[in-house]
Amino acid sequence: MSQGLTDALAWVSIAVFTLAVLAELRDRRTARFVAVGAWAAFAVFWLALVPQFLLVEKSAIEGVLSALAVPASLSAAYLLYRGRESLLVLTRGVAVMGLIYLPATTIPWIYGPLVETTTAQVDFLIRLAGYDPTVTTGENGLRNTFVFTTDGHQYETFIILACTGLGSMAIFAGLIAAVRAPLRRKFAALAVSVPVIWVLNLVRNAFIAVAFGKQWFQVAVPQVSMLFGVPAGQEGLVSFYLADKVIAQSASVVALVLITYPVVRLLPELAAVLDDALYVVTYREFHIAEALGLEDASAGATGEREDGAGREPPRRSDSGPVGPTDDD
């Protein structure tokens, strides 16, 4: 599927999410049904990304996560339709995430400086570690390419938008913005998430560039080449795929989980959002605030769990899991 089509699906999805947020200002019931459409559109978007990640970018982790996001999005749509209004908080979060991330994909004066700033800072780290790559201008006119010469061969690594960490930062910024809490604690949560993600992302990029440029992971070359579809004569890409698609992406998932802990400690209101997210994929109630000993702090949240429509736990009936109804 073309990049243009997936971009269009992303914009349509976020536009509907934003409509749901605006509708919530007037009528929560209307917002809930608009959000149903938003999550359904989101499912189509993730479905379109599965072949892109698996077949083009050769990223099993991103491909699997995209595939899992399809039923998760449909589940959120179903639960909202059945009355689980607390999911409107997560809906707000996704809207903010999209409004942060998507402009950078299409507006050059956002995309260019972000990519080149990331490149310059990664270059600083690489040189600090004792390596001396050449930094050149890529085909898109941006100074974003690291060139290493190893054993007479040149290996190029490009910094693109996905390498800036903006997506991960948008996730935390969106969730933090979505909950109702004092600004002081929101800024504290941003301070322990966004800068940490930025620094870790620089380390990740430096690791990938050096590992590929210096050919650190030329192991099990025939097997890895077959797994990732490496063309004959380009076996040097094995180091890139192992460094990026296996080691770095796995470490990124672990890092995001670890960062979540101090963020929730500072902003316990997020625990209810995470409870809802887990319910969407498991249909089981979780109580993260209680598990972390934050029940007193989270009880003072001013989000949907306290104000009425989303306060009751989902009920079960013969027809399956059912959230709070409109009559609650």
C-alpha positions in Angstrom: 0.0 0.0 0.0 1.3 3.4 -0.9 2.7 5.9 1.6 0.2 8.5 0.4 -2.7 6.2 1.2 -1.5 5.3 4.7 -0.9 9.0 5.4 -4.4 9.8 4.2 -5.8 7.1 6.5 -3.8 8.5 9.4 -5.2 12.0 8.9 -8.7 10.8 8.5 -8.5 8.8 11.7 -7.0 11.6 13.7 -9.6 14.1 12.3 -12.4 11.8 13.6 -10.6 11.4 16.9 -10.4 15.2 17.1 -14.1 15.5 16.3 -14.9 13.2 19.1 -12.9 15.4 21.5 -14.8 18.5 20.4 -18.1 16.7 20.6 -17.3 15.7 24.2 -17.4 19.4 25.1 -21.1 19.5 24.3 -22.5 16.0 24.7 -20.7 12.8 25.9 -23.2 10.5 24.3 -22.6 12.0 20.9 -18.8 12.0 21.5 -19.0 8.3 22.3 -20.5 7.4 19.0 -18.1 9.7 17.1 -15.3 7.9 18.9 -16.7 4.6 17.7 -16.1 5.7 14.2 -12.6 7.0 15.1 -11.5 3.7 16.5 -12.9 1.8 13.5 -11.0 4.1 11.2 -7.9 3.6 13.3 -8.2 -0.2 12.8 -8.2 0.3 9.1 -5.1 2.5 9.4 -3.2 -0.1 11.4 -4.3 -2.9 9.0 -2.8 -0.9 6.1 0.5 -0.6 7.9 1.0 -4.3 8.5 2.4 -5.2 5.0 4.5 -1.9 5.1 6.2 -3.0 8.3 6.5 -6.7 7.6 7.4 -6.7 3.8 9.0 -3.3 3.2 10.7 -2.3 6.4 11.3 -5.9 7.5 10.3 -5.1 11.1 8.7 -8.1 12.7 8.1 -6.2 16.0 6.4 -3.2 14.4 4.5 -5.6 12.0 3.2 -7.7 14.9 2.3 -4.7 17.0 0.4 -3.1 14.0 -1.5 -6.4 13.5 -2.4 -6.5 17.2 -3.6 -2.9 17.0 -6.3 -3.8 14.5 -8.4 -6.0 16.9 -7.5 -3.7 19.8 -8.9 -0.7 17.9 -12.1 -2.6 17.0 -12.4 -3.7 20.6 -12.3 -0.1 21.8 -14.9 0.8 19.2 -17.2 -2.0 20.4 -16.8 -1.1 24.1 -17.5 2.5 23.4 -20.6 1.5 21.5 -21.7 -0.6 24.5 -21.3 2.3 26.8 -17.7 2.4 28.3 -17.4 6.1 28.3 -14.1 6.1 30.3 -12.5 5.2 27.0 -13.1 8.8 25.9 -10.0 9.7 27.9 -7.9 7.3 25.8 -9.7 8.7 22.7 -8.5 12.2 23.7 -5.0 10.9 24.2 -4.9 9.4 20.6 -6.2 12.7 19.2 -3.4 14.7 20.9 -0.8 12.1 19.8 -1.8 12.4 16.2 -1.9 16.2 16.3 1.7 16.2 17.6 3.1 13.6 15.2 1.3 13.9 11.9 2.2 17.5 11.0 5.9 16.5 11.1 5.2 13.9 8.4 4.0 16.5 5.9 5.3 19.9 6.9 9.0 20.4 5.7 9.8 23.2 8.1 9.0 20.8 11.0 10.4 17.6 9.5 13.7 19.0 8.2 15.0 20.8 11.4 13.9 17.8 13.6 15.8 15.3 11.4 18.9 17.4 11.1 19.0 18.3 14.8 18.7 14.6 15.6 21.5 13.8 13.1 23.8 16.5 14.7 23.3 15.2 18.2 23.8 11.6 17.2 27.0 12.6 15.4 28.2 14.2 18.7 27.6 10.9 20.6 29.3 8.8 17.9 32.4 11.1 18.0 32.3 11.1 21.8 32.5 7.3 21.6 35.7 7.6 19.4 34.3 7.0 15.9 34.6 9.4 13.0 32.0 8.9 10.3 31.4 11.2 7.4 28.1 13.1 7.6 26.6 13.9 4.2 23.5 15.3 2.6 20.9 12.7 1.6 18.7 12.6 -1.5 16.0 14.6 0.3 18.4 17.5 0.7 18.8 17.0 4.4 22.1 16.5 6.2 21.1 13.2 7.7 23.4 10.5 6.4 26.2 8.7 8.3 28.9 7.1 6.1 31.4 4.6 7.6 34.2 3.0 5.6 35.0 -0.5 6.9 37.3 -3.0 5.1 37.1 -1.0 1.9 33.2 -0.9 1.9 31.0 2.1 2.6 28.0 1.7 4.9 25.3 4.4 5.0 22.8 5.0 7.7 20.0 7.6 7.2 18.2 9.5 9.9 14.5 9.8 9.1 11.4 11.0 11.0 11.0 7.6 12.6 14.5 8.0 14.1 13.7 11.2 16.0 11.7 9.5 18.8 8.8 11.9 18.0 6.3 9.0 17.9 7.2 7.7 21.4 7.2 11.2 22.8 3.8 11.9 21.3 2.4 8.8 23.0 3.4 10.1 26.5 2.5 13.7 25.7 -0.9 12.6 24.4 -1.8 10.5 27.4 -0.5 13.1 29.8 -2.6 15.8 28.1 -5.7 13.6 28.1 -6.1 13.2 31.8 -7.5 15.8 34.2 -4.9 16.7 36.7 -3.0 19.7 38.0 -0.6 21.3 35.4 2.3 21.1 37.9 2.1 17.3 37.9 1.5 17.1 34.2 4.7 19.1 33.5 6.6 16.9 36.0 5.4 13.8 34.1 6.5 15.3 30.8 9.9 16.2 32.3 10.6 12.6 33.3 9.4 11.1 30.0 10.1 13.3 26.9 13.7 14.2 27.7 14.5 10.7 28.7 13.0 9.3 25.4 15.0 11.9 23.4 18.3 11.0 25.0 17.7 7.2 24.8 16.7 7.6 21.1 20.0 9.4 20.4 21.8 6.5 22.0 19.7 4.0 19.9 20.5 5.8 16.6 24.2 6.0 17.5 24.3 2.3 18.3 22.6 1.4 15.0 24.9 3.6 12.9 28.1 2.3 14.5 27.0 -1.3 14.6 26.1 -1.2 10.9 29.0 0.9 9.9 31.5 -1.2 11.7 29.7 -4.5 10.9 29.4 -5.7 14.5 26.7 -8.3 13.9 27.8 -10.3 10.9 26.6 -13.5 12.6 24.4 -16.3 11.1 24.6 -14.4 7.9 22.8 -16.9 5.6 19.9 -17.4 8.1 19.5 -13.7 8.9 19.7 -12.9 5.2 16.9 -15.3 4.5 14.8 -14.1 7.4 15.0 -10.4 6.3 15.2 -11.0 2.6 18.7 -9.5 2.2 19.7 -9.4 -1.5 22.7 -11.3 -2.6 25.8 -9.2 -2.5 24.4 -7.0 0.3 25.1 -9.3 3.2 26.5 -6.3 5.2 22.9 -5.4 5.9 22.7 -8.2 8.4 24.4 -6.0 11.0 21.8 -3.3 10.3 18.8 -5.6 10.6 20.1 -7.2 13.8 21.1 -3.9 15.4 17.9 -2.0 14.4 15.0 -4.5 13.9 16.0 -6.9 16.7 18.2 -5.4 19.4 17.2 -1.7 19.3 13.5 -2.2 18.8 13.3 -4.8 21.5 15.2 -2.4 23.9 12.8 0.4 22.9 9.8 -1.5 24.0 11.4 -2.3 27.3 12.5 1.3 27.8 9.0 2.6 27.2 7.6 0.2 29.8 10.2 1.3 32.3 9.6 5.0 31.6 5.9 4.5 32.2 6.5 3.6 35.9 7.8 6.9 37.1 5.3 8.8 34.9 2.4 7.0 36.6 3.9 7.6 40.0 3.9 11.3 39.3 0.6 11.3 37.5 -1.6 8.5 39.1 -4.6 9.6 36.9 -2.8 7.8 34.1 -3.4 4.5 35.9 -7.1 4.5 35.0 -6.2 5.1 31.3 -3.8 2.2 31.4 -6.5 0.1 33.1 -8.8 0.9 30.2 -6.2 0.1 27.6 -5.5 -3.3 29.2 -9.3 -4.0 29.4 -9.6 -3.3 25.7 -7.2 -6.1 24.9 -8.0 -8.6 27.7 -11.6 -7.9 28.8 -10.3 -8.1 32.4 -10.4 -5.4 34.9 -7.0 -4.2 36.2 -6.2 -1.9 39.1 -2.7 -0.5 38.4 -3.0 2.3 40.9 -3.8 -0.1 43.7 -1.0 -2.4 42.6 1.5 0.5 42.8 0.1 1.8 46.1 -1.4 4.9 44.4 -5.0 4.3 45.2 -5.3 7.4 47.4 -3.8 9.7 44.9 -5.7 8.3 41.9 -9.0 8.6 43.9 -8.6 12.4 43.7 -8.4 12.4 39.9 -11.0 14.4 38.1 -11.3 12.1 35.1 -14.1 10.0 33.9 -13.7 7.4 36.6 -15.0 9.8 39.2 -17.4 12.1 37.4 -20.2 9.6 36.6 -20.7 7.9 33.3 -17.5 5.9 33.4 -17.4 5.1 37.1 -18.9 1.6 37.2 -16.8 -1.5 36.3 -18.0 -3.3 33.1 -20.7 -5.8 33.8 -21.0 -9.2 32.1 -24.1 -10.7 30.6 -25.0 -13.6 28.4 -24.3 -11.4 25.4 -20.7 -10.7 26.4 -18.8 -8.0 28.2 -20.8 -4.8 28.6 -19.6 -1.4 29.9 -21.7 1.2 31.7 -24.9 2.0 29.8 -26.4 5.3 28.9 -28.8 5.0 31.8 -26.0 5.0 34.4 
